């Protein structure tokens, strides 16, 4: 059974920082592209950041220079460090595991980040 469990969400003032974690089980973690997506009320889910098994990073333009993504294959965990948070970063943040070679994609249940002005 595949599980992606996010943690670290909460409420923070603009300019503050949060670190999200996603613990994965039931997958070969090191073989998956891991990512973070977010969805604000009334909006579609959008990419925030991804990291490949080889460590190649990709970020949405809106978070470049503020967010960073990392992974610890020994702990089956992916992180999203969010700095200089803005009210427009307020959303549910979802962990994603994707293994294109076998056409599998998995999602966590999300963690809420609220940034107040």
N, C-alpha and C positions, 0 to 999 in steps of 0.2 A: 504494500500500500504506500503510495507516494504522499508525502506530506511536506508542505512548505509553510513554515510558521514564522510570521513576521513579529517583531517586537521593536520597541524603542520610540513609538509614536507618542504624541502628546501635544501640549499647548506651549507655545513659546512666543516671546515678543519679537517683533521685527528686528533683524540684526543678530539674532541669537543663532544657536546651533543645536542640531539633533543628530544622533547616529542611529540609523535603523539597522537591524540585523534580520537575517532570514536563515533559519536552520532547516536544512533539507534532509529528508530520509526517504529511503525506498528508490533512490536513483543512483546511478554512477555519477556522483557529483562532478568529478573532474572532467567528465566527457561532455558536460552541458554548458551551453552559453547561459549565463545567469544575468538576470536583468531586473530593473525596477521600473515600474510604470505607475502612473497616477491618474486619478479621475476626480475631478472637482464636480460639485453638483451642477447638473445641466450640461456637462461637457462629456465628450468622448474620452475614453481611456487613451493616454498618450505615453510615449516612451520618455523615460527620464535618463536612464543610463544602462549600458550593457557591458559585460566583460566576457571575453571568449575564454576557452580553456587555455589558450596560449597567452592570455593577459592583454589582448588588444581591447582598448577602451573606446566607447562611443557615448556621447552625451548629446542631449537636446540642447539647442542653442540657448534656450532660456536659463539653463543651469550651468553652462560652461564657466569655469573660473570660480564657482561657488560650491559645487557638489563634486564628490569623488566616489568612485566605486572600487571595492577591493574584494578579494575572495581568499578564504583559507581552506584549501582542499583537505587539510588534515582534520578540520572541524566541520566540514560540509556546510560552511556558512559563507554567506555573501553579505557585505556591508554597504551602506550608503551613508557617507558623511556629508551632512548638509550644513553649510556655513552661510552666514549673511542671509538668513532666511527673510523672505518677503511675504506680505499677505497673499500675494497671488500664488504662492507655493502651497497654500491650504488645499488639501485633497486627501483622499484615501490613497495610500501607497501600497502597491501590490508587488510581491516577489514573483518572478517568472523563471522557469527553467525550460530550456529549449534544446532539443537534440535533433538538428536537421537531418542527420544521417538516417534516422529511423522515423522521422516525422512525428515526434512526440513533443508536446508542450504541456506544461503544468503551471497552475497558478496557486498562490496562497490566498488567504481570505482577506488580507488587507490590514493595514494599521492607519489610523487617522492622525494626520498632522494638521494642526491649526496654528496659524501665525497671526498674531494680533498686531495692529498698527499702534 
